[in-house]
Amino acid sequence: MDKYFDGNNVDFSGIIISENIMGTEFQKKVWLALRKIKYGNTSSYSAIASQIGCNKGYQAVGNAIGMNPILIIIPCHRIIAKTGNISGFSAGIEIKRFLLKLENIKI
């Protein structure tokens, strides 16, 4: 985490997350999709919904993202609105802006 917060591109995808992580099967699908978003990149709620086969489920995806138990390792801060705007974040919008800036993501 120190390397990440020093602004280094850290790949957390190799970190094994227990099968016992608390969440519904739908939430786990969403969280797995989030882990595929590379450092410095973003995606949208609707893109994640489409990726997991729930094309019109962007609101359900948003709800699942809001329940993410492992911020940064499951990079929910990389999800922005389809319009390109920053949207909700369980830790607060200012922290989301900080994390996006840390990864050199221009919003």
C-alpha positions as CSV (number, residue, x, y, z in Angstrom):
1,M,0.0,0.0,0.0
2,D,2.9,2.4,0.7
3,K,4.0,2.0,-2.9
4,Y,0.5,2.7,-4.2
5,F,0.2,5.8,-2.0
6,D,3.6,7.0,-3.2
7,G,2.0,7.2,-6.7
8,N,3.4,3.9,-8.1
9,N,1.5,1.7,-10.4
10,V,0.8,-1.3,-8.2
11,D,-1.0,-4.3,-9.6
12,F,-3.2,-5.7,-6.9
13,S,-4.8,-8.3,-9.2
14,G,-2.5,-11.0,-7.9
15,I,-3.8,-10.6,-4.4
16,I,-6.0,-13.6,-3.6
17,I,-9.3,-12.6,-2.2
18,S,-11.0,-15.3,-0.1
19,E,-14.0,-17.1,-1.6
20,N,-15.5,-16.4,1.8
21,I,-15.7,-12.6,1.2
22,M,-19.1,-11.5,2.4
23,G,-21.4,-10.6,-0.5
24,T,-24.1,-11.9,-2.8
25,E,-23.1,-13.7,-6.0
26,F,-24.1,-10.6,-8.0
27,Q,-21.9,-8.4,-5.8
28,K,-19.0,-10.8,-6.2
29,K,-19.4,-10.7,-10.0
30,V,-19.3,-6.9,-9.9
31,W,-16.2,-6.9,-7.7
32,L,-14.4,-9.3,-9.9
33,A,-15.1,-7.1,-12.9
34,L,-13.7,-4.1,-11.0
35,R,-10.5,-5.9,-10.3
36,K,-9.9,-6.1,-14.1
37,I,-9.7,-2.3,-14.4
38,K,-6.1,-1.5,-14.8
39,Y,-4.3,1.2,-12.8
40,G,-4.8,4.6,-14.4
41,N,-8.0,3.5,-16.3
42,T,-11.7,4.0,-15.6
43,S,-14.9,2.3,-16.5
44,S,-18.6,3.1,-16.1
45,Y,-21.5,1.5,-14.2
46,S,-23.1,0.6,-17.5
47,A,-19.9,-0.9,-18.9
48,I,-19.6,-3.1,-15.9
49,A,-23.2,-4.1,-16.1
50,S,-22.7,-5.1,-19.7
51,Q,-19.5,-6.9,-18.9
52,I,-21.2,-9.2,-16.4
53,G,-24.3,-9.8,-18.6
54,C,-26.7,-7.5,-16.9
55,N,-27.0,-4.8,-19.6
56,K,-29.6,-2.6,-17.9
57,G,-28.4,-3.3,-14.4
58,Y,-26.2,-0.2,-14.0
59,Q,-28.1,0.8,-10.8
60,A,-27.7,-2.6,-9.3
61,V,-24.0,-2.5,-10.2
62,G,-23.8,0.9,-8.4
63,N,-25.4,-0.6,-5.3
64,A,-22.9,-3.6,-5.4
65,I,-20.0,-1.2,-5.8
66,G,-21.2,0.8,-2.8
67,M,-20.9,-2.4,-0.7
68,N,-17.3,-3.1,-1.8
69,P,-15.6,-4.3,1.4
70,I,-12.0,-3.8,0.2
71,L,-11.4,-0.4,-1.3
72,I,-8.4,0.0,-3.6
73,I,-7.8,-3.7,-3.8
74,I,-11.2,-3.8,-5.5
75,P,-10.8,-0.5,-7.3
76,C,-14.3,1.0,-7.2
77,H,-12.8,4.5,-7.3
78,R,-12.1,3.8,-11.0
79,I,-15.8,3.8,-11.8
80,I,-17.2,7.0,-13.2
81,A,-20.5,8.0,-14.8
82,K,-20.9,7.3,-18.5
83,T,-20.9,11.1,-19.0
84,G,-17.3,11.1,-17.6
85,N,-18.4,12.8,-14.3
86,I,-17.3,11.6,-10.9
87,S,-20.2,9.9,-9.1
88,G,-20.7,8.4,-5.6
89,F,-18.0,6.8,-3.5
90,S,-18.6,5.1,-0.2
91,A,-15.5,6.9,1.3
92,G,-16.6,10.3,-0.1
93,I,-16.1,12.1,-3.3
94,E,-13.0,14.0,-2.2
95,I,-11.2,10.7,-1.5
96,K,-12.3,9.4,-4.9
97,R,-10.9,12.5,-6.5
98,F,-7.6,12.0,-4.5
99,L,-7.3,8.4,-5.7
100,L,-8.1,9.2,-9.3
101,K,-5.5,12.0,-9.2
102,L,-3.0,9.7,-7.6
103,E,-3.4,7.4,-10.6
104,N,-3.1,10.4,-13.0
105,I,-6.7,10.0,-14.2
106,K,-8.0,13.3,-15.5
107,I,-11.6,13.9,-14.8
